[in-house]
Amino acid sequence: MRRRRRGLARRVGSVVLAALGMAAWLGGHPCFAGDAEDEPRPPLKIRYDDGFKFTTGDGDFSLRLFAALQARFTVTDFDRRVAGNEEDVANFFLRRARLWWDGHAFSPKFTYYFHLQLEPTAAVNLHDAWVQYAFSDALKLGVGRNKIPYGAEFLASGFALNFIDRSIMYGETDISSGSGSTWPGGGAAPLVLAGENAYTGFPTGGLTLFRSQGVLLSGQKGFGRDVALSWEAGVWNGRNSRGLSNPDAGLLTSARLAFFPLGHFDLTTQGDLEGERRLRLAALASWYRDGGRRAGDAAGQQVQPYDVRDRGVNLALLARGAGASADLEWGVETYDMRRAEPGQWRFEREGWRASLGCFIVPGRVEVVARGARLERLRHPGREAALRSGLGLVRIEHDGVTVTAVEESVSEVTAGLNLYFGHGHQHKLFVDASWLQRRFADEGQGRPAAQHDHRVRSMLQFGF
C-alpha cells in the first residue's frame, strides 16, 4: 500500500515537474509570452528640455515642469497737469512669477497644460488648465481654461516677447504697478490688459479677449513644402471670464485663421531668434462675437434689463527672417448696449501697433522699436464717455481744472535686448517710452495733450 502511494506520488510529481518545465519553456517562446505586467517595467527617463522632463520608457506618459520670473524696475515721469498723476513713480516689482507643467497621458495624442500665477501683486491663480486630444494634425479638440485665440500680440507668451511688455493696443502699460497712480489718470477708467466696466460690461482695457473657459477645435494643414494653413474656432463663457459659471445664456464665439505662404513659424514667440536667411510670413484674421444681459448703468444704478452685443475683427501680418522681425496689427470692436432710452448706446473701439526688431549680434543683441495707438472710444464725446463707463478726465487747462474727453492713447518705444542663454529664457531688457493721451475738442478748444515718459529695465530668468 505504501509502495503504491509512493509510486503514485512519484508519478504525480513527475507530471507536475514536466508541466512546470513545459510552462517555463512556453513562457519564453514569443508565441506564448506572458503579460506585460509580469515583465520588468521600462525605466523612467529624466532630462532637461526647456524644463525638467519625465518620460516613461514606453513613451505613454510625460511630465515637464518649468518656471520663470521677471524682475522689473520702472521710472515714470508723469505729466502733473493730470489729476492723480502729481507724483512720479520709481519701483521694483515682479512683473511675472509663473509655474507650468505640461505633457501627455496614455498617448502622445492626449496632452495637458497647466499654468499657475504666483506674483505677489495678485492672489495665486490658475491661469490656464487645458486638455487636448489630437485626432490628427488637421483636427484637435481642447477643453478647459485658456487664452481665447484672437489677435496676435496677446497670444504670444509673456516670456517670449521682444519687448518688456505688450503694447498700448493691448493695454499693457504697467505704468502704475506698485504705486498709487493709475495711468493714464484723471478719473477715466484705468488702461489695463483686460478691464470692463463692472455694470455695463463695456471693455475699457486693451483690444484683447484675455482668458475664459470653453471648448476649442483647431488644426493645421500643409500644402507642399512651405505653404501652411492653421485654424482655431471655439465657444467660451465670455470675455475675460473667471472660474465662475456663466451668469446668463450668452456665450462668446471666436475664430482665427493663419496663412503661412513661405513657411510655418511659431506664433507664440516674437522676434527671430532662429535667424533663418529666408523670409517667412504669416497673415492672420480673427473674429469674435459675444452677448449677454445687463441690469445696471455705468454708475451702478439699477435700470430696466437690456441686452448687449459685442463683436470684433483683428488683422495681422507678421514677418521673420535673417534675425529681423516685423509685426503689423489692427483691430476694431463694437459694443452695442440695446437700451430703450434715446441717445448713443453703440460704441466703437479701434487700435493698431507696428513693431520692428533686428539682431545686431546674432542670437545675443537685439534692437527693437514700436509704435501703437488705441482709441477706447472711436467717436469720443461726453455722453459716450459717461454712458459707456470710460469716464471723464480731470486735467488742468488754462489754469483751471476741467473735465475732458479722452480721444486716444499712444506710445513710441525703443529698446535693447541682451540674450544670455537658450532662446528667451535668460534675457535682459531696457527700453524708453514716450506715452501720450490726446483729448477731444468739444467746441471750446482742445486741451493740450498729456505727455508721460517711462524708462524700464527687466531681467527674465526661466528654467
Sequence and secondary structure as in RCSB ss.txt:
>XXXX:A:sequence
MRRRRRGLARRVGSVVLAALGMAAWLGGHPCFAGDAEDEPRPPLKIRYDDGFKFTTGDGDFSLRLFAALQARFTV
TDFDRRVAGNEEDVANFFLRRARLWWDGHAFSPKFTYYFHLQLEPTAAVNLHDAWVQYAFSDALKLGVGRNKIPY
GAEFLASGFALNFIDRSIMYGETDISSGSGSTWPGGGAAPLVLAGENAYTGFPTGGLTLFRSQGVLLSGQKGFGR
DVALSWEAGVWNGRNSRGLSNPDAGLLTSARLAFFPLGHFDLTTQGDLEGERRLRLAALASWYRDGGRRAGDAAG
QQVQPYDVRDRGVNLALLARGAGASADLEWGVETYDMRRAEPGQWRFEREGWRASLGCFIVPGRVEVVARGARLE
RLRHPGREAALRSGLGLVRIEHDGVTVTAVEESVSEVTAGLNLYFGHGHQHKLFVDASWLQRRFADEGQGRPAAQ
HDHRVRSMLQFGF
>XXXX:A:secstr
 HHHHHHHHHHHHHHHHHHHHHHHHHHHSGGG   GGGS     EEEESSSEEEE TTSS EEEEEEEEEEEEEE
EE  TTBTT  S EEEEEEEEEEEEEEEESSSTTEEEEEEEE  TTS  EEEEEEEEEEEETTEEEEEEEEE   
SSTTTS TTS SSSS  GGGT   TTTTSS  TT TTS    SS B TTT  B S S   EEEEEEEEEEEEETT
TEEEEEEEEEES TT  SS  SSS  EEEEEEEEESS    TTS S SS  SS EEEEEEEEEEEEEEEEE TT 
 EEEEEEEEEEEEEEEEEEEETTEEEEEEEEEEEEEEE SSSS  EEEEEEEEEEEEEEEETTTEEEEEEEEEEE
SSSS  HHHHHHHT   EEEEETTEEEEE EEEEEEEEEEEEEE SSTTSEEEEEEEEEEEEEE   SS     E
EEEEEEEEEEEE 
